[in-house]
Amino acid sequence: MKSIAIYNDRVRRSLIDPEEKLKLQKENCAFHIMMTSNLNHTIKDKLGLATLIANFDNFHEDNDPYGEHDWLSLDFDNEKIFVKFDYYDRELEHRSENPEDLSKTIRVLTVMLAIDY
């Protein structure tokens, strides 16, 4: 498995596992978790959604053609939810030139309603 997928899985797991979050920080894996305001106002059970995202493991060629575990489409609370990773440089100005290089990359995990995409 690519290191991109491994770190993406771990960042997702950190949504519900504070120890994983600390381990990532010690390894210099920088990340931000974002949610759209529309999702924030629509979804009441944030912990339930975070748990679903953190535990998702149904990746296959149809929904993950590059093997990076960087995109999810989920149904939750009668809503279609999209979850995606983007990779930026450490200044958050440009795309990361190498998402596998933790010293040059900040992962941004965005959780949104499908209508926000």
C-alpha positions in Angstrom: 0.0 0.0 0.0 1.2 3.5 -0.8 2.4 5.7 2.1 -0.2 8.2 0.9 -3.0 5.7 1.6 -1.5 4.7 5.0 -1.3 8.3 6.2 -4.8 9.1 4.8 -6.2 6.1 6.7 -4.4 7.2 9.9 -5.6 10.8 9.6 -9.2 9.5 9.2 -8.7 7.3 12.2 -7.5 10.3 14.2 -11.0 11.7 14.0 -12.0 9.3 16.8 -8.6 8.2 18.2 -6.6 11.0 20.1 -3.6 8.7 20.4 -3.4 8.3 16.6 -3.5 12.1 16.3 -0.6 12.4 18.7 1.4 9.8 16.9 0.9 11.6 13.6 2.0 14.9 15.1 5.2 13.2 16.4 5.9 11.8 12.9 5.5 15.4 11.5 2.4 14.5 9.5 0.6 17.8 9.3 -3.1 17.9 8.6 -6.3 19.9 8.9 -9.8 18.6 9.2 -12.4 20.9 7.5 -16.2 20.6 7.2 -18.4 22.8 5.1 -20.8 25.0 7.0 -23.7 23.4 5.2 -22.7 20.0 6.6 -22.1 21.5 10.0 -25.7 22.8 10.1 -27.3 19.8 8.5 -25.7 16.8 10.3 -26.4 16.7 14.1 -24.6 13.5 14.9 -21.0 14.6 14.2 -19.5 11.8 16.3 -21.5 9.2 14.4 -20.3 10.7 11.1 -16.7 10.9 12.3 -16.9 7.2 13.4 -18.2 6.2 10.0 -15.4 8.1 8.2 -12.7 6.8 10.6 -13.7 3.2 10.2 -14.3 3.2 6.5 -12.3 0.4 4.8 -14.3 -0.6 1.7 -11.7 0.7 -0.8 -11.6 -1.1 -4.2 -10.7 -0.4 -7.8 -14.0 1.3 -8.6 -13.9 3.9 -5.8 -10.1 4.1 -5.3 -8.4 3.7 -8.7 -5.1 5.1 -7.6 -4.9 3.3 -4.2 -4.6 6.5 -2.2 -7.7 6.2 0.0 -8.3 9.9 -0.7 -12.0 10.0 -1.6 -15.1 8.6 0.1 -18.8 8.8 -0.8 -21.0 7.8 2.1 -24.7 7.9 3.1 -25.4 9.2 6.6 -28.6 10.7 8.1 -30.4 10.5 4.8 -27.6 12.7 3.2 -24.9 11.9 0.7 -21.6 12.8 2.2 -18.3 13.3 0.3 -14.9 13.1 2.1 -11.8 14.1 0.2 -8.1 14.7 0.9 -6.1 17.5 -0.8 -2.3 17.9 -0.4 -0.8 21.3 0.0 2.6 22.7 0.6 3.5 23.7 4.2 2.4 27.3 3.5 -1.0 26.2 2.2 -0.4 28.2 -0.9 0.1 25.6 -3.6 -0.4 21.9 -4.1 2.3 19.7 -2.6 5.0 18.8 -5.0 5.2 15.4 -3.4 2.3 14.3 -1.1 4.4 11.3 0.1 7.0 13.7 1.7 5.6 14.6 5.1 8.1 17.5 5.4 6.6 19.2 2.4 2.9 18.4 2.7 -0.1 19.3 4.7 -3.1 17.0 4.2 -6.5 18.8 4.2 -9.4 16.4 4.8 -12.7 18.1 3.8 -16.0 16.6 4.8 -19.0 18.0 2.9 -22.5 17.3 1.7 -22.6 16.2 -1.9 -24.5 19.3 -2.8 -21.5 21.4 -1.6 -19.1 19.8 -4.1 
